[in-house]
Amino acid sequence: MSATFVVPAQRYRMAVEGSLLWLQVAMGLSFIAVAPLFPLIIDDYGIDNATTSLLIGAGELVFAIAIIPGGVLAARFGWRRATILGGALMSIMVLAPLADSFAVLLLLRVLFAVGAAIAIGSLPAAVMSWFPARELPLINGVNVVGQSIGVTVGVFTAAFIADLIGWRETLMAFGLVTLAGTGLFALLARDATPLPGTTVQPPFSVAELRAIMRERSTLLLGLGVGGGFATFIGLNAWLPTYYQEEFGFSLAKAGAVTAIPSFFGIVGSLLGSTLPMRLGRRRPLIMLSGAVMPFVAIGSFISDAPLVLFPSLALFGISTWLYFPSALTMPMELPGMTPERATVAVATMLTVGSVSGFFAPLLVGFLRDQTGGFEAGLTICALLPVSLVVAGYLLPETGPRGQLRVQPSTEPACSAQS
């Protein structure tokens, strides 16, 4: 039997969530920020497109490898300690001005990805410890909104800031935001207090890890999310360069246009966090996103006509973030889930999904070098979200109107601490 936690006064719960949210924004800020800077990085280091794509692709691969160990780290040693470690590693981009070679910059991006994996891997335990089950879709959605805001600001401002202070210093400035958020989290966050007389969950075991990693629903979610990740990362990595080369946009304009999906992703995240609470279901939004995303993704690069380009980018942004709060919530609602088990379940889902994020930008960059154009690689990426439709169809419904329900013993107590 797992421990039942006191749900503290609303004010302090929001303070903890606020510090978590800052880290989500900071993570998004640095995540894709290198993409609008690709032409500058290519010119500076004299490298090709496929090599440059490793700045995002390799980070995704490392994220995929590190997130399960990060989740286990949080389960064994506590989500607070793990999150502080993750934030410290994400802040490594403050050293970007020292990157006098591509290898050094790639190493910094890899360390950032390890930190992001630990921070994301710790998030389910933090959320489930502090908030009751009925609020999980909303809180997960808020955190996804934070990531979306960070990505939007990073993509929109990176080229402008680079014109003023240089691209290395731009990455350093974003790293300083992460460092400040980590310090705030260390000051505010603390572990939830178990109710007197409840049994504390024993240490997370290897046997539990194996069982969770073989969970059918978790693997299906990972495969579905993988298609969405591949499209989101593949297009966001290369659309700024594509717009500059094919449409004749300036680097600053290309970055600003590419920020449109991330901005509308905020809308998608908000819808994705509120609609499941009203519908009582998770699968419909997952399947809807997978059905819409391929069409609008193709529309985002097939023409520079404003009536095609801008609506496609807006709908692309909504659809790429609409499903994610539901995908994060479903592993937490499976029967028998504790904060520790949910942490590893979400980490497993994101591991399976994030592998595609390594191959997508690499594929686009490789095909660009081989064919002289981006269209083939971008089109392949655009078609991959059909996996969300398949996964959504095969998954059991975990929402309150579905057949599966959270066991009462796994939910935090809803009594407020005075």
C-alpha positions in Angstrom: 0.0 0.0 0.0 1.4 3.4 -0.9 1.5 6.4 1.3 -1.5 8.8 1.3 -0.4 12.4 1.2 -1.8 15.5 2.8 -2.9 18.0 0.2 -1.6 21.3 1.6 -3.0 24.8 1.5 -3.8 25.9 -2.0 -1.4 28.8 -1.8 1.6 26.6 -1.2 0.6 24.0 -3.7 0.5 26.8 -6.3 4.0 28.0 -5.2 5.4 24.5 -5.8 3.7 24.3 -9.1 4.9 27.8 -10.0 8.5 26.7 -9.5 7.9 23.6 -11.6 6.3 25.7 -14.3 9.3 28.0 -14.5 11.5 25.0 -15.2 9.1 23.8 -17.9 9.3 27.2 -19.6 13.1 27.3 -19.3 13.3 23.8 -20.8 11.2 24.8 -23.8 13.2 28.0 -24.2 16.4 26.2 -24.9 15.0 23.0 -26.5 14.5 24.2 -30.1 16.3 27.6 -29.8 19.3 26.3 -31.9 17.1 25.6 -34.9 16.7 29.3 -36.0 20.5 29.6 -35.5 21.4 26.7 -37.8 22.6 28.9 -40.7 24.9 30.8 -38.3 26.2 27.7 -36.7 26.8 26.1 -40.2 28.8 29.1 -41.3 30.7 29.4 -38.1 31.8 25.8 -37.9 31.8 25.0 -41.7 29.7 21.8 -41.3 26.9 20.3 -43.4 23.2 20.1 -42.7 23.1 16.5 -41.4 25.8 17.2 -38.9 24.1 20.3 -37.7 20.9 18.4 -37.1 22.7 16.4 -34.4 22.3 19.5 -32.1 18.6 18.5 -31.9 18.6 14.9 -33.0 21.4 13.7 -30.7 19.7 15.5 -27.8 16.5 13.6 -28.5 18.4 10.3 -28.6 20.1 11.1 -25.3 16.8 12.2 -23.8 15.3 8.9 -24.9 18.1 6.9 -23.3 18.3 9.0 -20.1 14.6 9.5 -19.2 14.0 6.0 -17.7 17.1 6.2 -15.5 15.9 9.7 -14.6 12.5 8.4 -13.6 14.1 5.6 -11.6 16.4 8.2 -9.9 13.3 10.2 -8.9 11.5 7.1 -7.7 14.4 5.9 -5.6 15.9 9.2 -4.2 12.9 11.6 -4.4 11.6 13.9 -7.1 12.8 17.1 -5.5 16.5 16.0 -5.5 16.2 14.7 -9.0 14.6 17.9 -10.3 17.3 20.0 -8.8 19.9 17.8 -10.5 18.0 18.0 -13.8 17.7 21.8 -13.6 21.5 22.2 -12.9 22.3 20.1 -16.0 19.9 22.0 -18.1 21.6 25.2 -17.1 24.8 24.0 -18.7 24.1 26.1 -21.7 25.4 29.1 -19.8 28.8 27.8 -21.0 27.8 28.2 -24.7 30.3 31.1 -25.2 33.1 28.5 -24.5 32.0 26.3 -27.4 34.9 27.0 -29.8 34.1 23.8 -31.7 31.1 21.9 -32.8 32.0 19.0 -30.6 31.9 21.2 -27.5 28.6 22.6 -28.4 27.2 19.1 -29.1 28.5 18.0 -25.7 26.6 20.9 -24.0 23.4 20.0 -25.8 23.8 16.4 -24.7 24.2 17.4 -21.1 21.2 19.7 -21.4 19.2 16.7 -22.8 20.2 14.6 -19.8 19.0 17.3 -17.4 15.7 17.6 -19.3 15.2 13.9 -19.1 15.7 13.9 -15.3 13.5 16.9 -14.8 10.7 15.4 -17.0 11.1 12.0 -15.4 10.6 13.5 -12.0 7.5 15.5 -12.9 4.8 12.8 -12.6 5.9 12.0 -9.0 5.8 15.7 -8.1 2.4 16.3 -9.6 0.8 13.1 -8.1 2.3 13.9 -4.7 0.9 17.4 -4.5 -2.4 17.2 -6.4 -5.5 15.0 -6.3 -6.3 12.7 -9.2 -9.2 14.9 -10.5 -6.7 17.8 -11.1 -4.1 15.8 -12.9 -5.2 16.7 -16.5 -5.3 20.4 -15.6 -1.9 20.5 -13.9 -0.3 18.3 -16.6 -1.8 20.7 -19.2 -0.4 23.8 -17.4 3.1 22.3 -17.4 2.7 21.5 -21.1 1.6 25.1 -21.7 4.8 26.2 -20.0 6.9 24.1 -22.3 5.0 25.5 -25.3 5.5 29.1 -24.1 9.2 28.4 -23.7 9.5 26.9 -27.2 7.5 29.9 -28.7 9.7 32.5 -27.0 12.9 30.6 -27.9 12.1 30.2 -31.6 10.7 33.7 -32.0 13.5 35.6 -30.2 16.7 33.5 -30.9 17.6 35.1 -34.2 16.7 38.6 -33.1 18.9 38.3 -29.9 21.7 36.7 -31.9 21.8 39.7 -34.2 22.5 41.8 -31.1 24.8 39.8 -29.0 25.8 36.7 -31.0 24.4 33.2 -31.2 26.5 31.7 -28.4 25.6 34.5 -26.0 21.9 33.9 -26.9 22.1 30.3 -25.8 23.9 31.5 -22.7 21.1 33.9 -21.9 18.5 31.1 -22.1 20.7 29.0 -19.9 20.7 31.8 -17.2 16.9 31.6 -17.2 17.1 27.9 -16.4 19.7 28.5 -13.7 17.5 31.1 -12.0 14.5 28.7 -12.2 16.5 25.9 -10.6 17.5 28.2 -7.7 13.8 29.2 -7.2 12.7 25.5 -7.2 15.4 24.6 -4.7 14.1 27.3 -2.4 10.4 26.6 -2.7 9.9 22.9 -3.4 9.6 20.3 -0.7 8.3 16.8 -0.4 4.6 16.3 0.5 3.9 15.0 4.0 2.3 11.6 4.4 -0.8 11.3 6.5 -0.2 9.8 10.0 -0.6 6.1 10.2 -0.3 5.4 6.4 2.1 2.8 5.0 5.0 4.3 3.0 5.6 2.7 -0.3 8.7 0.4 -0.3 11.7 1.5 -2.4 11.1 1.1 -6.2 12.4 -2.2 -7.4 13.9 -3.6 -10.6 11.0 -6.0 -10.9 8.5 -3.1 -10.9 10.6 -1.4 -13.6 10.5 -4.4 -15.8 6.7 -4.8 -15.3 6.0 -1.2 -16.2 8.3 -1.2 -19.2 6.3 -4.2 -20.6 2.9 -2.5 -19.9 1.0 -2.6 -23.2 -0.7 0.8 -22.8 2.6 2.5 -22.0 4.2 1.1 -25.1 1.2 2.0 -27.3 1.3 5.5 -26.0 5.1 5.7 -26.7 4.5 4.5 -30.3 1.8 7.1 -30.8 3.7 9.9 -29.2 6.7 8.9 -31.4 4.9 9.9 -34.5 3.9 13.2 -33.1 7.3 13.9 -31.8 9.0 13.1 -35.1 6.8 15.6 -37.0 7.1 18.3 -34.4 10.9 18.1 -34.0 11.7 17.3 -37.6 9.7 20.3 -38.9 10.7 22.7 -36.2 14.4 21.9 -36.7 14.4 22.6 -40.4 11.6 24.9 -41.3 13.6 28.1 -40.5 16.3 27.0 -42.9 13.8 25.8 -45.5 11.9 29.2 -45.4 15.2 31.0 -45.8 16.4 28.9 -48.8 13.1 28.2 -50.6 10.9 31.1 -49.7 13.6 33.8 -49.5 12.8 34.8 -45.9 15.4 36.5 -43.8 16.7 34.5 -40.9 14.8 36.7 -38.4 11.5 36.4 -40.4 12.0 32.6 -40.8 12.4 32.3 -37.1 9.3 34.4 -36.4 7.2 32.4 -38.9 8.4 29.1 -37.4 7.3 30.4 -34.0 3.7 30.5 -35.1 3.1 26.7 -34.3 4.6 27.1 -30.9 2.4 30.1 -30.2 -0.7 28.3 -31.2 0.6 25.3 -29.3 -0.3 27.3 -26.2 -3.9 27.2 -27.4 -3.6 23.5 -28.1 -2.2 22.9 -24.7 -5.0 24.8 -23.0 -7.6 22.9 -25.0 -5.8 19.7 -24.3 -5.9 20.3 -20.5 -9.5 21.5 -20.2 -11.4 19.4 -22.8 -10.5 16.0 -21.2 -11.8 17.2 -17.9 -15.2 18.1 -19.5 -15.3 15.0 -21.8 -14.1 12.6 -19.1 -12.1 10.9 -21.8 -8.5 10.9 -23.1 -8.5 8.9 -26.4 -10.6 11.3 -28.6 -8.0 14.1 -28.5 -5.1 11.8 -29.2 -6.9 10.4 -32.3 -8.0 13.8 -33.5 -4.5 15.2 -33.3 -3.1 12.3 -35.3 -5.8 12.7 -38.0 -5.3 16.5 -38.4 -1.5 16.8 -38.1 -0.4 15.3 -41.4 -2.5 17.6 -43.5 -1.5 20.8 -41.7 2.1 19.8 -41.5 2.3 19.4 -45.3 0.5 22.8 -45.6 3.3 24.4 -43.5 5.9 24.0 -46.3 4.0 23.3 -49.5 3.4 26.9 -50.3 4.4 30.4 -49.2 0.9 31.8 -50.0 -0.3 33.4 -46.8 -3.8 31.8 -47.0 -2.1 28.4 -47.0 1.0 28.9 -44.9 -0.3 30.7 -41.9 -3.5 28.7 -41.2 -1.6 25.5 -41.6 1.1 26.7 -39.1 -1.6 27.7 -36.6 -3.4 24.4 -36.9 -0.2 22.5 -36.8 0.7 24.1 -33.5 -2.7 23.3 -32.0 -2.7 19.7 -33.1 0.9 19.0 -32.0 0.2 20.1 -28.4 -3.5 19.1 -28.1 -2.9 15.4 -27.4 0.0 15.8 -25.0 -1.7 16.5 -21.7 -3.9 13.4 -22.3 -0.9 11.3 -23.2 0.9 12.4 -20.0 -2.2 11.8 -17.8 -3.1 8.3 -19.1 -0.2 6.4 -17.5 -1.0 8.1 -14.1 -4.6 6.7 -14.3 -3.7 3.1 -15.0 -4.8 0.8 -12.1 -2.4 0.4 -9.2 -0.3 3.5 -10.1 1.6 5.2 -7.4 3.7 8.4 -7.9 6.8 6.3 -8.3 5.3 3.8 -10.7 3.7 6.6 -12.8 7.1 8.4 -13.0 8.6 5.3 -14.7 5.6 4.7 -16.8 5.7 8.2 -18.2 9.4 7.9 -18.7 9.0 4.7 -20.6 6.4 6.3 -22.8 8.6 9.3 -23.6 11.6 7.0 -24.2 9.8 5.1 -26.9 8.4 8.4 -28.3 11.7 10.3 -28.2 13.7 7.9 -30.3 11.9 9.2 -33.3 13.0 12.7 -32.4 16.6 11.6 -33.0 15.9 10.2 -36.4 13.5 12.9 -37.8 15.8 15.9 -38.0 18.7 13.7 -39.1 16.6 12.2 -41.9 15.5 15.6 -43.1 19.1 16.9 -43.1 20.5 13.8 -44.8 17.9 13.9 -47.6 18.6 17.6 -48.0 22.3 16.8 -48.6 21.5 13.9 -50.9 18.7 15.4 -53.0 19.3 19.1 -52.8 15.8 19.8 -51.3 13.9 19.5 -48.1 10.6 18.4 -49.5 11.1 14.6 -49.3 12.3 14.6 -45.7 9.6 17.0 -44.5 6.9 15.0 -46.2 7.9 11.8 -44.6 7.9 13.5 -41.2 4.5 15.0 -41.9 2.9 11.6 -42.4 4.1 9.9 -39.2 1.4 11.2 -36.7 -0.9 8.5 -38.1 0.6 6.5 -35.3 -1.5 8.6 -32.8 -4.7 7.5 -34.6 -3.6 3.8 -34.3 -2.5 4.1 -30.7 -5.6 6.0 -29.7 -7.8 3.4 -31.3 -6.1 0.5 -29.5 -5.7 2.1 -26.1 -8.1 1.5 -23.2 -9.9 4.6 -22.0 -8.6 5.7 -18.6 -10.8 8.8 -18.1 -13.6 8.8 -15.6 -16.1 7.9 -18.3 -14.0 5.0 -19.5 -13.8 1.4 -18.3 -10.7 1.8 -16.3 -10.6 3.8 -13.1 -7.9 4.8 -10.7 -7.8 2.7 -7.5 -8.9 4.9 -4.5 -5.8 3.9 -2.5 -3.5 5.5 -5.1 -5.0 8.9 -5.0 -3.7 11.6 -2.7 -6.0 12.5 0.1 -8.1 15.6 -0.6 -8.1 17.0 2.9 -6.5 20.5 3.0 -3.8 21.3 5.5 -4.7 24.3 7.5 
